[in-house]
Amino acid sequence: MQKCPQCGYWNAPSKINCMKCDYTLQKISTPTTPIPPTKSSKPSVLDPKKKLGPKLYLILGLIGLTPVLFLFSMELSLFMILISIVVITVILKNHHDENKKRSLFAAFQHFKVSSFDSMTGIEFENTLKLIFEGLDYTVSTTQTSGDFGVDLILKRNGKTIGLQAKRYKSKVSLDAVQEITSGIMHYNLSEAWVVTNNYFTKPAMKLAQSTNVQLIDRDGLTQCVKDAYQNMCK
C-alpha cells in the first residue's frame, strides 16, 4: 500500500494517481531507445585495384559509334575518332592514377617504420619513392653508380630535390652529407636531403646545418609515412 502525501488516503501499490484526490503518486517512465553506435571514421582497407565500371561502357560506346557514323559521313566519323581517342586516353589515365593511389593507400595503412630495418638498400630506395609519390612528388631514380650521392630526384612546385637514402644499422656519419653536397651542382638541385631509417651523428648534423642539407631521421621518416597516408586519404 502507498499513502497519498496530500490527503492521507491509502492506495494500492499499482496505483499511479490517488483514488480520492487524484494526486500523482508515481511518475510514468518513458522507455528510451538505445542510440546505435556511430560508425568509425577510420577508412577501411581498400581494394588496390578498381574496375572501370560504367566508364567501360562509355569506352565501348565510343568505339561502337564510330563505324556507325562512317555510314553517314566520313568527316563526322574521323572527327568522332579523334574525340574518342582523347576521351578514352583521359579515362584510362585517370583510372591508372586512381589505382596507383589506391595501391599506395593500401600499402601504407599498416606500415611500420621497423619494416625499414629488414630491407635492402634498393628496397629502401623503392619504398621511399612510393612514400614521396604519396606526398605528390614526381620521383625518379638516378643511375646506380656515379650518382654523386643522389639516389632519387623529387620534383614539386618548381623545386628539384636530391635525396640520398641511407638504410643503416647504426647512426649516419657526416660522409653522407659530404656525398650529397657534390650532387647539388651536378643535378642543379634546389634542395638536398639525406633520409635514413636510423639517426645522425652530431658531426653530420653540424655539417648539414652549415651546408643547408636537410636531414630526415627515423622520427622524421615516420612522420613522412603518416603524412603520405593522410594525403592519400583525401
GIHUSUL-V14075 format. One record per pair of residues at least 6 apart in sequence whose C-alpha atoms are under 6 Angstrom apart, sorted by the first residue. I is the first residue (numbers start at 1). J is the second residue. Records with the same first field share a line. If there is no record, write none. Layout:
I: J / J
//
This chain:
1: 11 / 12 / 13
2: 10 / 11 / 13
3: 9 / 10
16: 25 / 26
17: 23 / 24 / 25
46: 106
48: 102 / 103
49: 99
62: 84
66: 77
69: 77
70: 77
105: 232
121: 167
134: 228
135: 228
137: 154 / 155 / 156
138: 154 / 155
139: 153 / 154
140: 152 / 153
141: 151 / 152
142: 151 / 152
148: 182 / 183
149: 179 / 180
150: 162 / 163 / 164 / 180
151: 163 / 164
152: 162 / 163
153: 161 / 162
154: 160 / 161
159: 190
160: 189 / 190
161: 189 / 190 / 191 / 192
162: 192
163: 193 / 194
164: 194
165: 195
166: 196
167: 196 / 197
171: 198 / 199 / 200 / 201
172: 200
173: 201 / 204
174: 203 / 204
192: 213
193: 213 / 214 / 215
194: 215
195: 216
196: 217
197: 218
198: 217 / 218
199: 217
//
